[in-house]
Amino acid sequence: MDLNILIVDDNAVCREHATKIAQKYGNFISVSCGDEAVEAFINTFRNQARKFDIILLDYEMPGMSGIEVIIQVRKAEEKRKIPIDNQVKIIMTTSHNDMDVVKGCKAVGCNHYILKPLIEDQFKNKLNQLKLL
């Protein structure tokens, strides 16, 4: 199964690294900020394109943070009455291992998190846990 993956990270090196991993699992779009992420996500509804299966999302970005992106994505899904089982899966990538950060991400709708640097085995494990592989 080819996944549609949205990669969101303000750091070009991290984005490139995530891209190299993601391309092994399907199609991807890579953006550098939260505003672009929300726009790309909502455009799949407007253009009736194949929706994203997963968003690989940086926690800490200038402007719209990863938490704010999750909130906007979940609001867009709720507005369109998308059942929970069909909602995009969100994996937060972060260098923070503070449990308050993790709990905050989960509280707004994040499915999993991965500590940076992103390692392919961890990513594949999360995809398996989310039943995407």
C-alpha positions in Angstrom: 0.0 0.0 0.0 1.4 3.4 -1.0 0.8 5.9 1.7 0.2 9.6 1.2 2.4 11.4 3.7 2.6 15.0 4.6 6.0 16.0 6.1 6.0 19.2 8.1 9.3 20.6 9.5 10.8 24.1 9.5 14.4 22.6 9.5 15.5 21.8 5.9 17.9 19.1 7.0 15.2 17.3 9.1 12.7 17.7 6.2 15.2 16.1 3.7 16.0 13.3 6.1 12.2 12.6 6.7 11.7 12.7 2.9 14.3 10.0 2.3 12.6 7.7 4.8 9.0 8.6 3.6 9.6 7.9 -0.1 10.1 4.2 0.8 6.5 4.1 2.0 4.6 6.0 -0.7 4.0 9.5 -1.9 4.8 12.6 0.1 4.5 16.3 0.2 7.0 18.3 2.2 6.3 21.7 3.7 8.2 24.0 6.0 5.6 25.6 8.2 2.3 25.0 10.0 0.3 27.3 7.7 1.4 25.4 4.6 0.6 22.1 6.3 -3.0 23.1 7.1 -3.4 24.5 3.6 -2.1 21.2 2.0 -4.4 19.2 4.2 -7.5 21.2 3.5 -6.7 21.3 -0.3 -7.2 17.5 -0.4 -10.9 18.1 0.4 -11.2 21.0 -2.1 -9.5 19.2 -4.9 -11.0 15.8 -4.0 -7.5 14.5 -4.1 -6.5 11.3 -2.2 -6.3 12.3 1.4 -3.2 12.0 3.5 -2.8 8.8 5.4 -0.2 10.3 7.8 1.2 13.6 8.8 4.8 13.6 10.1 4.7 16.8 12.1 7.4 18.8 13.9 6.4 20.0 17.3 8.3 23.2 17.5 8.1 25.6 14.5 8.0 29.4 14.2 4.5 30.7 13.5 2.0 27.9 13.8 3.2 25.2 16.1 2.7 21.5 15.7 0.0 21.6 18.4 -1.9 24.3 16.5 -1.6 22.3 13.2 -3.2 19.3 15.0 -6.0 21.4 16.3 -6.7 22.9 12.8 -6.5 19.4 11.1 -8.9 17.9 13.6 -11.3 20.8 13.3 -11.3 20.4 9.5 -12.1 16.7 9.9 -14.8 17.3 12.4 -16.4 19.9 10.2 -16.5 17.3 7.4 -17.8 14.7 9.8 -14.9 12.3 9.1 -15.2 9.3 11.4 -12.3 8.8 13.9 -11.2 5.6 12.1 -10.8 7.5 8.8 -9.0 10.5 10.2 -5.4 11.2 9.2 -2.9 9.7 11.6 -0.5 12.2 13.1 3.0 11.4 14.3 4.7 14.3 16.1 8.5 14.5 15.8 10.2 16.3 18.6 13.5 16.7 20.4 11.5 17.1 23.6 11.0 14.0 25.7 9.1 15.8 28.4 5.9 13.9 29.2 3.9 17.1 29.5 4.7 17.8 25.8 3.7 14.2 24.9 0.5 14.4 26.9 -0.3 17.8 25.3 0.1 16.4 21.8 -2.1 13.4 22.6 -4.7 15.6 24.2 -5.3 17.5 20.9 -5.4 14.5 18.7 -1.8 13.3 18.0 -1.6 9.5 17.5 2.1 8.9 18.2 5.4 10.8 18.7 8.9 10.0 17.7 12.0 11.6 19.3 14.4 13.2 16.8 16.4 12.3 14.9 13.9 10.3 12.9 15.0 6.7 12.5 13.4 4.5 9.8 12.9 1.5 12.1 11.0 3.8 14.6 8.9 5.2 11.8 8.1 1.8 10.4 7.2 0.6 13.9 4.8 3.5 14.4 3.2 2.8 11.0 2.7 -0.8 12.0 1.1 0.3 15.3 -1.2 2.6 13.4 -2.1 -0.4 11.1 -0.9 1.5 8.0 1.4 -1.2 6.9 
